[in-house]
Amino acid sequence: MTDDRHIREVAEVISRQLASRPEAADTAEGIANWWLHSQRTEIAPAIVEAALSLLVSRGQLVTAVEPGGRTLYRPFGKA
């Protein structure tokens, strides 16, 4: 599987999670560990980050940096 295809597939899984939990917000690590755990295979952090970046570029996610420096991802329009 090409990286681009894998990135799009991971982005789709994240999008489905957002559709079922529109108030969700988490870090890239949390998304990899909790949102994507049902994939039954470990997804490389770079793929997760790229999928999140794709969703941000599409306007589906926004980022917020917490005081400790961690970046949270949440659906656009959710505070």
All heavy atoms as a GROMACS GRO file, in nm:
protein
  609
    1MET      N    1   0.085  -0.118   0.000
    1MET     CA    2   0.000   0.000   0.000
    1MET      C    3   0.090   0.124   0.000
    1MET      O    4   0.185   0.132   0.075
    1MET     CB    5  -0.090  -0.003   0.124
    1MET     CG    6  -0.178   0.116   0.136
    1MET     SD    7  -0.284   0.117   0.283
    1MET     CE    8  -0.341  -0.050   0.296
    2THR      N    9   0.057   0.220  -0.085
    2THR     CA   10   0.136   0.342  -0.089
    2THR      C   11   0.107   0.428   0.034
    2THR      O   12  -0.001   0.418   0.095
    2THR     CB   13   0.104   0.425  -0.215
    2THR    OG1   14  -0.030   0.470  -0.206
    2THR    CG2   15   0.125   0.343  -0.342
    3ASP      N   16   0.204   0.511   0.071
    3ASP     CA   17   0.184   0.599   0.186
    3ASP      C   18   0.064   0.690   0.166
    3ASP      O   19  -0.015   0.710   0.258
    3ASP     CB   20   0.310   0.682   0.213
    3ASP     CG   21   0.416   0.604   0.289
    3ASP    OD1   22   0.388   0.491   0.335
    3ASP    OD2   23   0.527   0.657   0.303
    4ASP      N   24   0.050   0.747   0.045
    4ASP     CA   25  -0.064   0.838   0.019
    4ASP      C   26  -0.197   0.767   0.042
    4ASP      O   27  -0.288   0.823   0.103
    4ASP     CB   28  -0.059   0.895  -0.122
    4ASP     CG   29   0.048   1.000  -0.140
    4ASP    OD1   30   0.100   1.050  -0.039
    4ASP    OD2   31   0.080   1.032  -0.256
    5ARG      N   32  -0.207   0.647  -0.006
    5ARG     CA   33  -0.331   0.571   0.012
    5ARG      C   34  -0.353   0.539   0.160
    5ARG      O   35  -0.464   0.552   0.210
    5ARG     CB   36  -0.324   0.443  -0.070
    5ARG     CG   37  -0.450   0.361  -0.060
    5ARG     CD   38  -0.448   0.246  -0.156
    5ARG     NE   39  -0.553   0.153  -0.122
    5ARG     CZ   40  -0.549   0.024  -0.144
    5ARG    NH1   41  -0.442  -0.028  -0.202
    5ARG    NH2   42  -0.648  -0.054  -0.109
    6HIS      N   43  -0.247   0.500   0.227
    6HIS     CA   44  -0.257   0.469   0.370
    6HIS      C   45  -0.297   0.594   0.449
    6HIS      O   46  -0.382   0.587   0.538
    6HIS     CB   47  -0.125   0.412   0.419
    6HIS     CG   48  -0.134   0.342   0.549
    6HIS    ND1   49  -0.024   0.306   0.621
    6HIS    CD2   50  -0.240   0.301   0.624
    6HIS    CE1   51  -0.062   0.247   0.733
    6HIS    NE2   52  -0.192   0.243   0.737
    7ILE      N   53  -0.239   0.707   0.416
    7ILE     CA   54  -0.274   0.834   0.482
    7ILE      C   55  -0.422   0.864   0.462
    7ILE      O   56  -0.492   0.898   0.558
    7ILE     CB   57  -0.185   0.948   0.429
    7ILE    CG1   58  -0.041   0.929   0.477
    7ILE    CG2   59  -0.240   1.085   0.471
    7ILE    CD1   60   0.060   1.012   0.403
    8ARG      N   61  -0.472   0.851   0.340
    8ARG     CA   62  -0.614   0.876   0.313
    8ARG      C   63  -0.704   0.779   0.390
    8ARG      O   64  -0.808   0.819   0.441
    8ARG     CB   65  -0.642   0.870   0.163
    8ARG     CG   66  -0.585   0.989   0.086
    8ARG     CD   67  -0.637   0.994  -0.058
    8ARG     NE   68  -0.620   0.869  -0.131
    8ARG     CZ   69  -0.512   0.835  -0.201
    8ARG    NH1   70  -0.409   0.918  -0.207
    8ARG    NH2   71  -0.506   0.720  -0.264
    9GLU      N   72  -0.662   0.654   0.399
    9GLU     CA   73  -0.742   0.555   0.473
    9GLU      C   74  -0.745   0.587   0.622
    9GLU      O   75  -0.851   0.577   0.685
    9GLU     CB   76  -0.687   0.415   0.450
    9GLU     CG   77  -0.717   0.364   0.310
    9GLU     CD   78  -0.660   0.226   0.283
    9GLU    OE1   79  -0.592   0.169   0.371
    9GLU    OE2   80  -0.685   0.174   0.174
   10VAL      N   81  -0.632   0.626   0.678
   10VAL     CA   82  -0.628   0.662   0.820
   10VAL      C   83  -0.712   0.788   0.842
   10VAL      O   84  -0.786   0.797   0.940
   10VAL     CB   85  -0.481   0.681   0.868
   10VAL    CG1   86  -0.476   0.741   1.007
   10VAL    CG2   87  -0.409   0.546   0.866
   11ALA      N   88  -0.703   0.885   0.752
   11ALA     CA   89  -0.785   1.006   0.763
   11ALA      C   90  -0.933   0.971   0.761
   11ALA      O   91  -1.013   1.029   0.835
   11ALA     CB   92  -0.751   1.103   0.651
   12GLU      N   93  -0.971   0.874   0.680
   12GLU     CA   94  -1.112   0.831   0.673
   12GLU      C   95  -1.157   0.769   0.805
   12GLU      O   96  -1.267   0.795   0.852
   12GLU     CB   97  -1.132   0.734   0.557
   12GLU     CG   98  -1.274   0.684   0.544
   12GLU     CD   99  -1.377   0.794   0.520
   12GLU    OE1  100  -1.344   0.896   0.456
   12GLU    OE2  101  -1.491   0.779   0.568
   13VAL      N  102  -1.072   0.689   0.865
   13VAL     CA  103  -1.106   0.628   0.995
   13VAL      C  104  -1.124   0.738   1.100
   13VAL      O  105  -1.220   0.735   1.177
   13VAL     CB  106  -0.997   0.528   1.040
   13VAL    CG1  107  -1.021   0.481   1.183
   13VAL    CG2  108  -0.992   0.409   0.945
   14ILE      N  109  -1.034   0.835   1.100
   14ILE     CA  110  -1.046   0.946   1.195
   14ILE      C  111  -1.174   1.024   1.169
   14ILE      O  112  -1.246   1.060   1.262
   14ILE     CB  113  -0.921   1.038   1.187
   14ILE    CG1  114  -0.797   0.962   1.234
   14ILE    CG2  115  -0.942   1.165   1.270
   14ILE    CD1  116  -0.665   1.033   1.206
   15SER      N  117  -1.207   1.047   1.042
   15SER     CA  118  -1.331   1.119   1.007
   15SER      C  119  -1.454   1.045   1.058
   15SER      O  120  -1.549   1.108   1.108
   15SER     CB  121  -1.341   1.136   0.855
   15SER     OG  122  -1.245   1.226   0.810
   16ARG      N  123  -1.453   0.913   1.045
   16ARG     CA  124  -1.567   0.834   1.095
   16ARG      C  125  -1.578   0.846   1.247
   16ARG      O  126  -1.689   0.855   1.300
   16ARG     CB  127  -1.554   0.688   1.053
   16ARG     CG  128  -1.588   0.665   0.906
   16ARG     CD  129  -1.607   0.519   0.873
   16ARG     NE  130  -1.496   0.434   0.910
   16ARG     CZ  131  -1.395   0.401   0.829
   16ARG    NH1  132  -1.391   0.449   0.706
   16ARG    NH2  133  -1.299   0.322   0.870
   17GLN      N  134  -1.465   0.846   1.316
   17GLN     CA  135  -1.466   0.864   1.461
   17GLN      C  136  -1.525   1.000   1.496
   17GLN      O  137  -1.603   1.012   1.590
   17GLN     CB  138  -1.325   0.851   1.518
   17GLN     CG  139  -1.271   0.711   1.520
   17GLN     CD  140  -1.336   0.626   1.627
   17GLN    OE1  141  -1.386   0.674   1.727
   17GLN    NE2  142  -1.336   0.496   1.605
   18LEU      N  143  -1.487   1.102   1.422
   18LEU     CA  144  -1.539   1.237   1.448
   18LEU      C  145  -1.689   1.244   1.424
   18LEU      O  146  -1.760   1.313   1.497
   18LEU     CB  147  -1.468   1.340   1.360
   18LEU     CG  148  -1.322   1.365   1.393
   18LEU    CD1  149  -1.259   1.452   1.286
   18LEU    CD2  150  -1.309   1.429   1.530
   19ALA      N  151  -1.738   1.173   1.323
   19ALA     CA  152  -1.880   1.172   1.294
   19ALA      C  153  -1.959   1.111   1.410
   19ALA      O  154  -2.069   1.157   1.441
   19ALA     CB  155  -1.908   1.096   1.165
   20SER      N  156  -1.902   1.011   1.475
   20SER     CA  157  -1.972   0.947   1.585
   20SER      C  158  -1.946   1.014   1.719
   20SER      O  159  -2.021   0.993   1.814
   20SER     CB  160  -1.936   0.798   1.593
   20SER     OG  161  -1.800   0.782   1.627
   21ARG      N  162  -1.841   1.096   1.727
   21ARG     CA  163  -1.806   1.168   1.850
   21ARG      C  164  -1.762   1.310   1.817
   21ARG      O  165  -1.644   1.344   1.828
   21ARG     CB  166  -1.694   1.094   1.922
   21ARG     CG  167  -1.734   0.958   1.973
   21ARG     CD  168  -1.616   0.886   2.036
   21ARG     NE  169  -1.654   0.754   2.079
   21ARG     CZ  170  -1.650   0.646   2.002
   21ARG    NH1  171  -1.612   0.656   1.877
   21ARG    NH2  172  -1.686   0.529   2.049
   22PRO      N  173  -1.856   1.395   1.776
   22PRO     CA  174  -1.820   1.529   1.729
   22PRO      C  175  -1.758   1.620   1.835
   22PRO      O  176  -1.698   1.722   1.801
   22PRO     CB  177  -1.951   1.586   1.676
   22PRO     CG  178  -2.057   1.506   1.741
   22PRO     CD  179  -1.999   1.370   1.766
   23GLU      N  180  -1.769   1.586   1.961
   23GLU     CA  181  -1.708   1.668   2.066
   23GLU      C  182  -1.568   1.620   2.103
   23GLU      O  183  -1.505   1.675   2.194
   23GLU     CB  184  -1.798   1.668   2.191
   23GLU     CG  185  -1.935   1.725   2.167
   23GLU     CD  186  -1.933   1.870   2.120
   23GLU    OE1  187  -1.849   1.948   2.168
   23GLU    OE2  188  -2.014   1.904   2.033
   24ALA      N  189  -1.518   1.520   2.034
   24ALA     CA  190  -1.388   1.461   2.068
   24ALA      C  191  -1.273   1.558   2.038
   24ALA      O  192  -1.281   1.639   1.947
   24ALA     CB  193  -1.368   1.333   1.989
   25ALA      N  194  -1.169   1.547   2.118
   25ALA     CA  195  -1.044   1.620   2.095
   25ALA      C  196  -0.933   1.538   2.157
   25ALA      O  197  -0.950   1.480   2.265
   25ALA     CB  198  -1.050   1.759   2.158
   26ASP      N  199  -0.819   1.531   2.090
   26ASP     CA  200  -0.709   1.451   2.143
   26ASP      C  201  -0.579   1.490   2.075
   26ASP      O  202  -0.580   1.560   1.974
   26ASP     CB  203  -0.737   1.302   2.120
   26ASP     CG  204  -0.678   1.213   2.229
   26ASP    OD1  205  -0.582   1.255   2.298
   26ASP    OD2  206  -0.729   1.102   2.247
   27THR      N  207  -0.470   1.440   2.130
   27THR     CA  208  -0.338   1.458   2.071
   27THR      C  209  -0.319   1.354   1.960
   27THR      O  210  -0.394   1.257   1.952
   27THR     CB  211  -0.228   1.440   2.176
   27THR    OG1  212  -0.234   1.303   2.224
   27THR    CG2  213  -0.243   1.537   2.292
   28ALA      N  214  -0.216   1.371   1.880
   28ALA     CA  215  -0.185   1.272   1.777
   28ALA      C  216  -0.161   1.136   1.841
   28ALA      O  217  -0.208   1.033   1.791
   28ALA     CB  218  -0.065   1.316   1.695
   29GLU      N  219  -0.090   1.134   1.951
   29GLU     CA  220  -0.062   1.009   2.021
   29GLU      C  221  -0.191   0.945   2.072
   29GLU      O  222  -0.212   0.824   2.058
   29GLU     CB  223   0.033   1.032   2.138
   29GLU     CG  224   0.069   0.906   2.213
   29GLU     CD  225   0.164   0.932   2.329
   29GLU    OE1  226   0.219   1.043   2.342
   29GLU    OE2  227   0.181   0.838   2.408
   30GLY      N  228  -0.279   1.025   2.131
   30GLY     CA  229  -0.406   0.973   2.179
   30GLY      C  230  -0.492   0.920   2.066
   30GLY      O  231  -0.557   0.816   2.079
   31ILE      N  232  -0.491   0.990   1.955
   31ILE     CA  233  -0.568   0.945   1.838
   31ILE      C  234  -0.514   0.811   1.789
   31ILE      O  235  -0.589   0.718   1.762
   31ILE     CB  236  -0.567   1.052   1.728
   31ILE    CG1  237  -0.651   1.173   1.775
   31ILE    CG2  238  -0.618   0.996   1.596
   31ILE    CD1  239  -0.635   1.297   1.691
   32ALA      N  240  -0.382   0.800   1.783
   32ALA     CA  241  -0.321   0.673   1.739
   32ALA      C  242  -0.354   0.560   1.836
   32ALA      O  243  -0.388   0.449   1.794
   32ALA     CB  244  -0.171   0.691   1.725
   33ASN      N  245  -0.344   0.588   1.966
   33ASN     CA  246  -0.362   0.483   2.066
   33ASN      C  247  -0.507   0.447   2.092
   33ASN      O  248  -0.537   0.331   2.121
   33ASN     CB  249  -0.297   0.523   2.198
   33ASN     CG  250  -0.147   0.524   2.190
   33ASN    OD1  251  -0.088   0.455   2.108
   33ASN    ND2  252  -0.084   0.603   2.274
   34TRP      N  253  -0.598   0.544   2.084
   34TRP     CA  254  -0.736   0.518   2.123
   34TRP      C  255  -0.833   0.518   2.007
   34TRP      O  256  -0.921   0.435   2.000
   34TRP     CB  257  -0.780   0.619   2.229
   34TRP     CG  258  -0.696   0.606   2.351
   34TRP    CD1  259  -0.597   0.692   2.392
   34TRP    CD2  260  -0.698   0.500   2.446
   34TRP    NE1  261  -0.538   0.644   2.506
   34TRP    CE2  262  -0.598   0.527   2.543
   34TRP    CE3  263  -0.773   0.384   2.459
   34TRP    CZ2  264  -0.572   0.443   2.649
   34TRP    CZ3  265  -0.748   0.300   2.567
   34TRP    CH2  266  -0.649   0.330   2.660
   35TRP      N  267  -0.820   0.613   1.915
   35TRP     CA  268  -0.916   0.621   1.805
   35TRP      C  269  -0.888   0.514   1.700
   35TRP      O  270  -0.978   0.467   1.634
   35TRP     CB  271  -0.910   0.757   1.738
   35TRP     CG  272  -0.943   0.875   1.822
   35TRP    CD1  273  -0.930   0.887   1.958
   35TRP    CD2  274  -0.991   0.999   1.777
   35TRP    NE1  275  -0.967   1.012   1.998
   35TRP    CE2  276  -1.005   1.084   1.888
   35TRP    CE3  277  -1.024   1.049   1.652
   35TRP    CZ2  278  -1.051   1.213   1.880
   35TRP    CZ3  279  -1.069   1.179   1.642
   35TRP    CH2  280  -1.083   1.260   1.755
   36LEU      N  281  -0.760   0.483   1.681
   36LEU     CA  282  -0.722   0.392   1.574
   36LEU      C  283  -0.690   0.251   1.623
   36LEU      O  284  -0.651   0.166   1.544
   36LEU     CB  285  -0.601   0.449   1.497
   36LEU     CG  286  -0.623   0.588   1.436
   36LEU    CD1  287  -0.492   0.641   1.379
   36LEU    CD2  288  -0.732   0.584   1.331
   37HIS      N  289  -0.706   0.225   1.751
   37HIS     CA  290  -0.668   0.095   1.806
   37HIS      C  291  -0.746  -0.021   1.745
   37HIS      O  292  -0.698  -0.132   1.742
   37HIS     CB  293  -0.683   0.094   1.958
   37HIS     CG  294  -0.824   0.089   2.006
   37HIS    ND1  295  -0.904   0.202   2.013
   37HIS    CD2  296  -0.902  -0.015   2.047
   37HIS    CE1  297  -1.023   0.167   2.058
   37HIS    NE2  298  -1.026   0.038   2.079
   38SER      N  299  -0.862   0.005   1.693
   38SER     CA  300  -0.943  -0.103   1.634
   38SER      C  301  -0.887  -0.152   1.501
   38SER      O  302  -0.934  -0.252   1.448
   38SER     CB  303  -1.088  -0.057   1.615
   38SER     OG  304  -1.092   0.047   1.520
   39GLN      N  305  -0.786  -0.084   1.449
   39GLN     CA  306  -0.727  -0.126   1.322
   39GLN      C  307  -0.643  -0.253   1.336
   39GLN      O  308  -0.608  -0.315   1.238
   39GLN     CB  309  -0.640  -0.013   1.263
   39GLN     CG  310  -0.718   0.113   1.233
   39GLN     CD  311  -0.830   0.086   1.135
   39GLN    OE1  312  -0.806   0.040   1.025
   39GLN    NE2  313  -0.953   0.110   1.177
   40ARG      N  314  -0.609  -0.289   1.458
   40ARG     CA  315  -0.537  -0.413   1.490
   40ARG      C  316  -0.396  -0.418   1.432
   40ARG      O  317  -0.333  -0.522   1.433
   40ARG     CB  318  -0.616  -0.536   1.448
   40ARG     CG  319  -0.753  -0.542   1.510
   40ARG     CD  320  -0.810  -0.679   1.505
   40ARG     NE  321  -0.949  -0.679   1.541
   40ARG     CZ  322  -0.997  -0.675   1.665
   40ARG    NH1  323  -0.914  -0.669   1.766
   40ARG    NH2  324  -1.126  -0.677   1.686
   41THR      N  325  -0.349  -0.310   1.378
   41THR     CA  326  -0.210  -0.300   1.336
   41THR      C  327  -0.158  -0.166   1.384
   41THR      O  328  -0.234  -0.068   1.392
   41THR     CB  329  -0.194  -0.307   1.183
   41THR    OG1  330  -0.266  -0.200   1.124
   41THR    CG2  331  -0.242  -0.440   1.127
   42GLU      N  332  -0.033  -0.162   1.414
   42GLU     CA  333   0.026  -0.036   1.458
   42GLU      C  334   0.043   0.054   1.336
   42GLU      O  335   0.093   0.012   1.233
   42GLU     CB  336   0.161  -0.061   1.524
   42GLU     CG  337   0.218   0.063   1.587
   42GLU     CD  338   0.341   0.034   1.670
   42GLU    OE1  339   0.348  -0.073   1.729
   42GLU    OE2  340   0.429   0.122   1.672
   43ILE      N  341  -0.002   0.176   1.351
   43ILE     CA  342   0.011   0.274   1.244
   43ILE      C  343   0.126   0.366   1.279
   43ILE      O  344   0.131   0.421   1.389
   43ILE     CB  345  -0.120   0.352   1.226
   43ILE    CG1  346  -0.233   0.254   1.190
   43ILE    CG2  347  -0.106   0.459   1.119
   43ILE    CD1  348  -0.370   0.315   1.192
   44ALA      N  349   0.218   0.382   1.188
   44ALA     CA  350   0.335   0.465   1.212
   44ALA      C  351   0.294   0.607   1.249
   44ALA      O  352   0.201   0.662   1.188
   44ALA     CB  353   0.424   0.468   1.088
   45PRO      N  354   0.361   0.666   1.348
   45PRO     CA  355   0.328   0.803   1.388
   45PRO      C  356   0.330   0.902   1.272
   45PRO      O  357   0.247   0.992   1.266
   45PRO     CB  358   0.436   0.836   1.492
   45PRO     CG  359   0.474   0.704   1.550
   45PRO     CD  360   0.465   0.607   1.433
   46ALA      N  361   0.421   0.883   1.178
   46ALA     CA  362   0.428   0.975   1.063
   46ALA      C  363   0.301   0.967   0.978
   46ALA      O  364   0.255   1.068   0.924
   46ALA     CB  365   0.550   0.944   0.978
   47ILE      N  366   0.241   0.847   0.967
   47ILE     CA  367   0.118   0.831   0.891
   47ILE      C  368   0.003   0.900   0.963
   47ILE      O  369  -0.080   0.969   0.901
   47ILE     CB  370   0.087   0.682   0.867
   47ILE    CG1  371   0.196   0.615   0.783
   47ILE    CG2  372  -0.052   0.663   0.805
   47ILE    CD1  373   0.205   0.662   0.640
   48VAL      N  374  -0.004   0.883   1.095
   48VAL     CA  375  -0.109   0.948   1.175
   48VAL      C  376  -0.096   1.099   1.162
   48VAL      O  377  -0.194   1.169   1.137
   48VAL     CB  378  -0.103   0.904   1.323
   48VAL    CG1  379  -0.204   0.982   1.406
   48VAL    CG2  380  -0.126   0.755   1.336
   49GLU      N  381   0.025   1.151   1.176
   49GLU     CA  382   0.048   1.296   1.165
   49GLU      C  383   0.008   1.346   1.026
   49GLU      O  384  -0.054   1.451   1.013
   49GLU     CB  385   0.195   1.330   1.192
   49GLU     CG  386   0.238   1.311   1.336
   49GLU     CD  387   0.195   1.424   1.427
   49GLU    OE1  388   0.146   1.528   1.378
   49GLU    OE2  389   0.211   1.408   1.549
   50ALA      N  390   0.043   1.271   0.922
   50ALA     CA  391   0.009   1.312   0.787
   50ALA      C  392  -0.143   1.310   0.766
   50ALA      O  393  -0.198   1.399   0.701
   50ALA     CB  394   0.078   1.221   0.684
   51ALA      N  395  -0.210   1.210   0.822
   51ALA     CA  396  -0.357   1.204   0.810
   51ALA      C  397  -0.421   1.321   0.883
   51ALA      O  398  -0.516   1.382   0.833
   51ALA     CB  399  -0.408   1.071   0.867
   52LEU      N  400  -0.368   1.355   1.000
   52LEU     CA  401  -0.421   1.470   1.074
   52LEU      C  402  -0.397   1.599   0.996
   52LEU      O  403  -0.486   1.684   0.988
   52LEU     CB  404  -0.358   1.476   1.213
   52LEU     CG  405  -0.399   1.362   1.307
   52LEU    CD1  406  -0.310   1.362   1.431
   52LEU    CD2  407  -0.545   1.373   1.345
   53SER      N  408  -0.280   1.613   0.938
   53SER     CA  409  -0.250   1.731   0.857
   53SER      C  410  -0.344   1.741   0.738
   53SER      O  411  -0.389   1.851   0.702
   53SER     CB  412  -0.105   1.728   0.808
   53SER     OG  413  -0.017   1.744   0.915
   54LEU      N  414  -0.376   1.627   0.677
   54LEU     CA  415  -0.470   1.625   0.566
   54LEU      C  416  -0.607   1.674   0.611
   54LEU      O  417  -0.669   1.758   0.544
   54LEU     CB  418  -0.480   1.484   0.508
   54LEU     CG  419  -0.580   1.462   0.395
   54LEU    CD1  420  -0.544   1.547   0.273
   54LEU    CD2  421  -0.586   1.315   0.359
   55LEU      N  422  -0.652   1.627   0.726
   55LEU     CA  423  -0.783   1.669   0.777
   55LEU      C  424  -0.783   1.817   0.815
   55LEU      O  425  -0.883   1.886   0.796
   55LEU     CB  426  -0.823   1.581   0.895
   55LEU     CG  427  -0.852   1.435   0.858
   55LEU    CD1  428  -0.868   1.350   0.983
   55LEU    CD2  429  -0.973   1.424   0.768
   56VAL      N  430  -0.671   1.867   0.866
   56VAL     CA  431  -0.661   2.011   0.896
   56VAL      C  432  -0.667   2.090   0.766
   56VAL      O  433  -0.740   2.189   0.756
   56VAL     CB  434  -0.531   2.042   0.975
   56VAL    CG1  435  -0.505   2.192   0.982
   56VAL    CG2  436  -0.538   1.983   1.117
   57SER      N  437  -0.595   2.044   0.664
   57SER     CA  438  -0.595   2.116   0.536
   57SER      C  439  -0.732   2.115   0.469
   57SER      O  440  -0.766   2.208   0.396
   57SER     CB  441  -0.489   2.058   0.441
   57SER     OG  442  -0.528   1.933   0.390
   58ARG      N  443  -0.812   2.013   0.496
   58ARG     CA  444  -0.948   2.005   0.442
   58ARG      C  445  -1.048   2.086   0.526
   58ARG      O  446  -1.166   2.097   0.490
   58ARG     CB  447  -0.996   1.860   0.441
   58ARG     CG  448  -0.928   1.772   0.341
   58ARG     CD  449  -0.985   1.632   0.353
   58ARG     NE  450  -0.926   1.541   0.257
   58ARG     CZ  451  -0.946   1.410   0.259
   58ARG    NH1  452  -1.022   1.355   0.352
   58ARG    NH2  453  -0.890   1.334   0.170
   59GLY      N  454  -1.004   2.138   0.639
   59GLY     CA  455  -1.092   2.215   0.726
   59GLY      C  456  -1.177   2.130   0.818
   59GLY      O  457  -1.269   2.181   0.881
   60GLN      N  458  -1.148   2.002   0.827
   60GLN     CA  459  -1.225   1.913   0.913
   60GLN      C  460  -1.176   1.918   1.058
   60GLN      O  461  -1.253   1.890   1.149
   60GLN     CB  462  -1.218   1.769   0.862
   60GLN     CG  463  -1.290   1.750   0.730
   60GLN     CD  464  -1.277   1.609   0.680
   60GLN    OE1  465  -1.192   1.581   0.597
   60GLN    NE2  466  -1.361   1.522   0.731
   61LEU      N  467  -1.050   1.946   1.076
   61LEU     CA  468  -0.990   1.956   1.210
   61LEU      C  469  -0.923   2.090   1.227
   61LEU      O  470  -0.877   2.150   1.129
   61LEU     CB  471  -0.883   1.848   1.231
   61LEU     CG  472  -0.924   1.703   1.244
   61LEU    CD1  473  -0.800   1.616   1.258
   61LEU    CD2  474  -1.016   1.684   1.363
   62VAL      N  475  -0.915   2.134   1.350
   62VAL     CA  476  -0.834   2.249   1.387
   62VAL      C  477  -0.742   2.203   1.499
   62VAL      O  478  -0.766   2.102   1.565
   62VAL     CB  479  -0.918   2.370   1.432
   62VAL    CG1  480  -1.001   2.424   1.318
   62VAL    CG2  481  -1.006   2.335   1.550
   63THR      N  482  -0.637   2.279   1.521
   63THR     CA  483  -0.543   2.246   1.627
   63THR      C  484  -0.547   2.354   1.734
   63THR      O  485  -0.581   2.470   1.707
   63THR     CB  486  -0.399   2.234   1.574
   63THR    OG1  487  -0.361   2.359   1.516
   63THR    CG2  488  -0.387   2.124   1.472
   64ALA      N  489  -0.512   2.312   1.854
   64ALA     CA  490  -0.498   2.404   1.966
   64ALA      C  491  -0.379   2.356   2.048
   64ALA      O  492  -0.367   2.235   2.074
   64ALA     CB  493  -0.624   2.405   2.052
   65VAL      N  494  -0.292   2.447   2.085
   65VAL     CA  495  -0.175   2.410   2.165
   65VAL      C  496  -0.207   2.437   2.311
   65VAL      O  497  -0.246   2.549   2.348
   65VAL     CB  498  -0.050   2.488   2.120
   65VAL    CG1  499   0.069   2.450   2.206
   65VAL    CG2  500  -0.020   2.461   1.973
   66GLU      N  501  -0.194   2.332   2.392
   66GLU     CA  502  -0.219   2.344   2.535
   66GLU      C  503  -0.102   2.415   2.602
   66GLU      O  504   0.008   2.421   2.546
   66GLU     CB  505  -0.234   2.205   2.597
   66GLU     CG  506  -0.358   2.132   2.552
   66GLU     CD  507  -0.373   2.000   2.625
   66GLU    OE1  508  -0.275   1.925   2.635
   66GLU    OE2  509  -0.485   1.976   2.674
   67PRO      N  510  -0.122   2.466   2.724
   67PRO     CA  511  -0.013   2.535   2.794
   67PRO      C  512   0.114   2.451   2.807
   67PRO      O  513   0.223   2.503   2.802
   67PRO     CB  514  -0.074   2.564   2.932
   67PRO     CG  515  -0.221   2.576   2.906
   67PRO     CD  516  -0.249   2.476   2.797
   68GLY      N  517   0.103   2.320   2.818
   68GLY     CA  518   0.221   2.234   2.827
   68GLY      C  519   0.288   2.207   2.694
   68GLY      O  520   0.390   2.139   2.688
   69GLY      N  521   0.232   2.261   2.585
   69GLY     CA  522   0.292   2.246   2.454
   69GLY      C  523   0.234   2.134   2.370
   69GLY      O  524   0.271   2.119   2.254
   70ARG      N  525   0.144   2.054   2.425
   70ARG     CA  526   0.083   1.947   2.346
   70ARG      C  527  -0.019   2.005   2.249
   70ARG      O  528  -0.090   2.099   2.282
   70ARG     CB  529   0.012   1.846   2.437
   70ARG     CG  530   0.103   1.770   2.526
   70ARG     CD  531   0.034   1.667   2.614
   70ARG     NE  532  -0.106   1.691   2.639
   70ARG     CZ  533  -0.195   1.596   2.662
   70ARG    NH1  534  -0.158   1.470   2.664
   70ARG    NH2  535  -0.321   1.626   2.686
   71THR      N  536  -0.024   1.948   2.130
   71THR     CA  537  -0.119   1.992   2.029
   71THR      C  538  -0.241   1.902   2.034
   71THR      O  539  -0.228   1.779   2.026
   71THR     CB  540  -0.057   1.989   1.889
   71THR    OG1  541   0.056   2.077   1.887
   71THR    CG2  542  -0.156   2.031   1.782
   72LEU      N  543  -0.357   1.964   2.045
   72LEU     CA  544  -0.484   1.891   2.041
   72LEU      C  545  -0.547   1.911   1.904
   72LEU      O  546  -0.540   2.020   1.847
   72LEU     CB  547  -0.581   1.943   2.147
   72LEU     CG  548  -0.555   1.908   2.291
   72LEU    CD1  549  -0.662   1.971   2.378
   72LEU    CD2  550  -0.551   1.759   2.310
   73TYR      N  551  -0.610   1.806   1.856
   73TYR     CA  552  -0.685   1.811   1.732
   73TYR      C  553  -0.832   1.797   1.768
   73TYR      O  554  -0.869   1.714   1.849
   73TYR     CB  555  -0.644   1.696   1.640
   73TYR     CG  556  -0.502   1.709   1.593
   73TYR    CD1  557  -0.397   1.660   1.669
   73TYR    CD2  558  -0.473   1.773   1.473
   73TYR    CE1  559  -0.265   1.673   1.626
   73TYR    CE2  560  -0.342   1.786   1.429
   73TYR     CZ  561  -0.239   1.736   1.507
   73TYR     OH  562  -0.110   1.749   1.464
   74ARG      N  563  -0.916   1.882   1.709
   74ARG     CA  564  -1.060   1.876   1.734
   74ARG      C  565  -1.133   1.915   1.607
   74ARG      O  566  -1.075   1.982   1.520
   74ARG     CB  567  -1.099   1.965   1.852
   74ARG     CG  568  -1.091   2.113   1.821
   74ARG     CD  569  -1.132   2.198   1.941
   74ARG     NE  570  -1.014   2.229   2.018
   74ARG     CZ  571  -0.999   2.199   2.148
   74ARG    NH1  572  -1.093   2.141   2.215
   74ARG    NH2  573  -0.888   2.228   2.209
   75PRO      N  574  -1.260   1.875   1.597
   75PRO     CA  575  -1.337   1.912   1.478
   75PRO      C  576  -1.346   2.063   1.462
   75PRO      O  577  -1.354   2.135   1.562
   75PRO     CB  578  -1.475   1.851   1.504
   75PRO     CG  579  -1.451   1.743   1.604
   75PRO     CD  580  -1.337   1.791   1.687
   76PHE      N  581  -1.346   2.109   1.339
   76PHE     CA  582  -1.362   2.251   1.312
   76PHE      C  583  -1.491   2.300   1.374
   76PHE      O  584  -1.595   2.237   1.366
   76PHE     CB  585  -1.363   2.276   1.160
   76PHE     CG  586  -1.382   2.419   1.125
   76PHE    CD1  587  -1.276   2.508   1.136
   76PHE    CD2  588  -1.504   2.467   1.084
   76PHE    CE1  589  -1.292   2.641   1.106
   76PHE    CE2  590  -1.522   2.601   1.052
   76PHE     CZ  591  -1.415   2.687   1.063
   77GLY      N  592  -1.485   2.414   1.437
   77GLY     CA  593  -1.604   2.476   1.497
   77GLY      C  594  -1.635   2.433   1.638
   77GLY      O  595  -1.729   2.479   1.698
   78LYS      N  596  -1.554   2.341   1.693
   78LYS     CA  597  -1.576   2.294   1.831
   78LYS      C  598  -1.471   2.356   1.920
   78LYS      O  599  -1.354   2.353   1.892
   78LYS     CB  600  -1.567   2.142   1.841
   78LYS     CG  601  -1.664   2.070   1.751
   78LYS     CD  602  -1.806   2.096   1.794
   78LYS     CE  603  -1.902   2.024   1.701
   78LYS     NZ  604  -2.039   2.047   1.732
   79ALA      N  605  -1.515   2.415   2.030
   79ALA     CA  606  -1.419   2.478   2.123
   79ALA      C  607  -1.384   2.386   2.236
   79ALA      O  608  -1.445   2.290   2.263
   79ALA     CB  609  -1.479   2.606   2.178
   0.00000   0.00000   0.00000
